[in-house]
């Protein structure tokens, strides 16, 4: 905090036997108001792993969708020939050849709210590919916008309803990890950026503009939560993947595969919706084992779980307050995780 990495953070750390032995909030969420263990953070792209990916895995278990299904067979829109080779696997593995990000929200703000999701999907599917499907890894928000839309089409539920039904409710987290927290009356929320487009400091509004224009819920972002609840969820997922716990909608083998590097693209660290440590340059530091899974969020959030040592580390910060130009978190993350893993040696 003294070096301006972030105004405040919350951490949850544990090793073995559900031992949560560090759960603390440090610093400020806004204007001197302290971060506590109960402070909600914009989880940003943690939503990709902890919401969208898990619902897709649940729909696969229900045989409503398959990993090798072609995108062309899953959407109503006619696709260009280069996109007809994209599969669900490619989207989850971040190797569909889609661009990383596009600012479509400036186009959608002229439409009525109910028209925006369909137009967002049309714009994403119309965007030219930047690589041949399966040829290289490109971490893509656009791919997960597509996945969010596919969830609604295949489940018959809104994305928010599907996440609640298939993922959060069975874990007892339906009212603990959520979208649009201010609408639920939650006030202890870490402030985000001073948004030049919305012309205000964001508190309880999702940072990602493409998600915000769709009502605060999309396949790529939108979830808010506390460090303890993210910790609990990651611990439960690790147990389900290991066959130690049961979940009504998640298959252990499929979940374990999603948490494992797929190897389709050389040097890619991606599983299916989950990331794994990059050799020699991981945000999880030098001491995490290769047998680990995690994810990062743009707002300064992350979680990692090391299967070999049964260590879970959740770090939530509001590094974008007040400016998204602050990138000191990149150096902080590996240093923080090195200290954690050395301390637990």
N, C-alpha and C positions, 0 to 999 in steps of 0.2 A: 504493500500500500504506500509506503514511503517513496518508492520508486515509480509510483503511478501506473503499476500494472493493471490494477482495478480498484474501485472504491471499496468493494466488499466482496466477501465470499462465504460460502457454507461448504463444509466437508463432512463426509461420512465414510469411515474406514473400518473394516473388520476383517478378521481372519478366523476361519473355522468355527463350527458349531454355533452359527448365528451370532457370533460375538461382535456386536457393534461397540467398539471401545473408543471411538472418536467420533463425536457428532457436535459440531460447533459452528457458530456463525461469527464472523469477524468483520469489522469495518462498518461502512454505512451503505444503506440502500438508496437514500436520497436525502439531501439537505440535512445531514447530521443524524438522521434517524437510523438506529443500528440494525444491522443484519443479525438475525437470531436463527436458531435451528428451525423455526417455524416460517421463515421467509420463503416465499415462492419466487422462482426464477423462470425466465423464458428459456425453456430447454432447447429451443431452436431445432437443429437437425437430429438431436436425440430422438425426436418424434419419428424419424425415418425408421430407426431400429426398434424402438419400444412401442410403437403403435402400428404404422403401416406394414412393416415387414411381418410382424406377428399375425396381423389379420390375414395377410396373404397366405402365410403358412397354415392358418386355420382353415381357410377356404380350400387349400390344396388337400388337407386331411379330409374335408367333406366332399372332395372330388368335384367341386364346383369350378375348379381351375387346375391347370397342370403346369409344371415348370417349363415343359417344352412346348407349350401353346404359343402360337405365333400371334403377335400383336394385331396383325391384320384380321385375325379371326375373333378378336376380343373387342374391337371397337367398330362403331357404325361408319366412321369416316373412311373414305377411300384413301389409301396410302400410296405414296410414290414407291416405285420399284425398290429403291435402296432401303426403305423401311420395312419391306415385307419380310425380310430375314430376321427382324428383331423378335426375340422370344421373351417370355416372362423371366427366364434365367438371366438374359442379358440386362434387363432393367434392374433386377435385384443386385447383380454383380457389377453394376456401374460400367458396363462395357457395351452398351447399346449403340454407341457412336453419337449420342445426343450432346448438344452443347451443355456446358456446365450451368449456365444461368442466362436468362433473358428478362428484361424489365417490361413484362407485359402489362403490369398494373396501370401504366400511363394510358394504355389503350382502353382498358376495361372500366376506368373510372367514369366514362361517359355512358355506360350501360346501366340498366336497372339491376339491383343486386341479384335477383333470381336468374338473370341472363348470364351472369359472369362465369360461373363454373363451366358451362358448355362452351362458351367462347374461349375460355382459357385453354381447354383441352384442344379445341380446333387450332388455336395459335401454336400450341406446343407440337401438335402432330404435323403442322405445316412447316415447322422450322427445319431448314436443311441440316442434314447430318454433317458432322465434322470428322467422322471416321467411319470405316466399314464396321458393321456390328460384329463384335467378338474379336476385333483386331487390337484394341488398346483400351486401357481403363481411363475413363474421364468421369470424375465424381460429379454427378449431375442432379441438380434439383428438378430438372424437367422430367427425368425418368420417374421420379417419385410423385410428381403431379399426375402423371399418367396412371401410376399404380393406385393412387387415391381414387381416381375416377373409376378404375376397374373394380375396386372394392365395392363401390356403390352399385355398379351395374350387376355384379355377380352375387351380391348379398341381398339386394333389395332394401338395404338400409342406407341412411346417410353415413358418411365416414365417421362422424362423431359417435353415432349410435353403434356402428360396427366395432369401433375400438372399445367402447364401453362393454358391449355384449361379449365379444370374443376374447378380450384380453383383460381389461381392468376389473370387471365385476368378479370373475372367478378368482382373481388374486386379492380381492378385498380392497381394491384401490380405486373404485369407481368415483369416489368423491375426494380423492387425494391427488391424482394426476388428472388434469383437466384442461379444457380449452376455454379461452375467454374468462379468466378467473374473476374479473371485476363484476361480470354479470352474475356471478355466484355470491357476491358480497364479500369477497376476500380483499383485505386491505394491506396486509403485510406482503408486499410485492417489491422486489428490487427494481429500481428504475433502469430503463434502457437508454437508447440514444435520444439526443435532441434531433428529431427527424425533420430534415429540411422540407420534405414533401408534405408531411402532415402538420408541420410547423408547431410541434409541441414535444415535450419530453414524454416518452412512452412509458407508461406504468400500467401493467396489466393488459397491454395491447401487444400482439405478436410483432416482433421486429420486422420479419420478412414481409415486404410490401406485396408480393404476389399472393401470399397467404392472407394477408389482411384484407385485400380487395375481394377475396372470396368468403369473407365473413369470419376470418380468424382460424379457419380449419382447412388444412390441405394435407396431401400425402407427404409433403416435405418438411412441414413445421407446424407449430401451433400449440403443442403441449406446454403446460406450466407445471412445476412441481417443486417439492422440497427435497433436500439432499437425502433425508432419511427414507423417504418413499421411493426415490430412485434406487437407493441402496437395497431396500427390501425387494424391489422388483427384480433387480439384477441377480441378487442372491437366489430368488425363487427360480428364475430362468436357468441359472446354472445347475440347480438341483433337478429341474425337469429334464434338461439336456443329459444329465448324468444318470437319469432313471431313478433318482432318489425320491422324487415327488411326481404326482400325477396332475395333469391339467385336462379339463374336458375337451378342449379344442386344439391342443398343441401335441404333436407327435414328437417323442423324444429323439428319435433318429433324425427326423427332418430338421428339428431345431438344432441339434448338434452339428449337422451338416452346414446349416446357415451360419454357424459361429466358426466355421473352419475355412481357411483359405482354399479357394476353388482351383486356382492354377490354370484357368483357361487362357488368361493373358499373362505372359511372362513378367515376373517381378511385381505383379499386382498383389496388394495385401488384402483384397476384398473377399469376404465370404458372400453370403446372400443377405444383404441388408445390414450386416454387421462387419466391422473392420477387425483386422488382426494386427499385431505389432509389426511395423516395418523394420527390417533388420538394420541395426546401426543408426537409425534416425527416427525412432518412434517418439511420439508425444508422451508415451507412457514410460520413457526413460530407458536406461541401459539394463535394468535388472529384472524386468518382467519377462516371463518365459514365452516362447513362441506359441505355447498352448494356451492362448488367451484371446478374449474378444472384448470389443469396446466400440466407442463412437465419440466423435467430437461434435460440438455445436458452435455456430458462428458467434453467439453472444458471450462465449467464454465458459462453456459447460463441457463436461466429459464424464464418462464412466469407463472403467476397465475392470475386468475380472480375470484373474490368473488361476486356471484350473489346477496347475501343478502344486501351487502353494495355498490354494483356497483363499486368496486375498481379493477383496473387492474395494475399489477406491472410487469415490464419487467426488468430483470437484465442480461446484457451481459458482460462477462469478458473473458480475455485470460489467465486464471489461469494456463494453461499448458505451457506458455512461461516462461522459456525455457524448463521446465521439467514436464512431466506428473506425476511425483512422488509427486508434491506439492498438498496436499489434504486439505489445510487449509480452502478451500471454504466450506467444510462440516459444520464447526462451524460458518462461516460467514453468510451463507444463512439464517438460522432461526433468527439470531440476527438482520440482515438487515431488514427482513420482520416484525419482532416484532416492530422495530423502525418506519417503515412505517405505519403499522396499528395503532399503538398507536398515531402517529401524526395526523391520519385522524379520530380519535375517535370523 
